[in-house]
Structure formats: C-alpha cells, structure tokens
C-alpha cells in the first residue's frame, strides 16, 4: 500500500523552487485539485485522475523528488488536467494537444529566475518535444539528478564499468554488460537472465 498524504497549499511551498508557489497555487485553486504526496514509486513520478461522480481532479506526486523535478512532474500532470478541460477525454493521453498545453505551462516558469541555469536550459530543450513520461529525456534526468542530495553508493547504470555488479530497485543483483543501441544489457546474477536497462537508471553499486 502506498503511503500518501494530502498537502495543504501552505505546506506545498516546501516542495517547490522559490518563487513558483503562487503560480502553481493558482492552477490548483482554479481547478480545485486534490493534491497528494506519495512516497517513492519506481514506476511513476506522478499521475492525474479524471474527475468522476465522487471526486474532482486528483493529482499525486512523489515526495522524494528534488524541488525542480517535483515542479516539472506537477506541471506535467497539470497539463493533463488542462488538456482534458480544453479538449475533452477523446484526445490521446500524450498527443499534440497535451504537448501544446504542457509547453504553454512550462513557458510560465522559464526565463523567470526560478531555475538553475542547467535545469533551465535542459527544460527548454525538452520543451521542443515533451516526452510521454516527464523526465524520460536522458539529458534532463542527468541534469535534474545533479540537484539531488548525494546518496553514497548510488549511480547511473552508465557510470558502472562493464562487469560491475549493482542492486536494482527490485532488490535483485545484476552484472552490467555491454551497451546495445540505447540500453545496457545486464545479467541477473541469480538466474542468469538478461535484461535491458536505461543508461540513467539509478542503482546501488555492489562491491565484489
């Protein structure tokens, strides 16, 4: 069961980059969003649920994200909400309508001094063609991760040498292999099966 809690608008500022609270709060108030913060989820950073007979707009965001990743994730989900309001539910979840909406929202938060220069430039590049899953862009992930608090022993798969062992989020141990196109082929040490990992998948290095 995922631990989560609803966040009051006053408490939300602790999760956001300085200066962005007022703009974000206007969206939440305007659309009467029920926002909850969850603990880390490996499969998703945030999600949006359409209103139904019993609930209004609902958004969840992982609470372990740094402020810049949290803002980007929340804006990603707000773009889903606004695209639904403007275009209805017949559009593709991450189609052109959503991309257009997301770009327009992101423009409100760039060139305002809210973001470090490296994050600002990475987001501007990302805005040219927003991905279906925010932060799926590898360059953007690398930049955002620089602003995480340091975690001893953790790194990206691409930072490991071939043959080095690591623990994945599922708790299993793998050995890093060669890069095949855009991903790394890694072997499950226990069952010898091969799996492909993103270069920017975060793992814990294991000494052997």
Helices and strands as residue ranges (DSSP letters): E 4-6, H 9-12, G 13-15, H 21-30, E 34-38, E 46-49, E 58-62, H 67-87, H 96-107, H 117-127, H 138-145, E 154-156, G 157-159, E 165-167, E 173-180, E 183-188, E 194-198, E 202-206
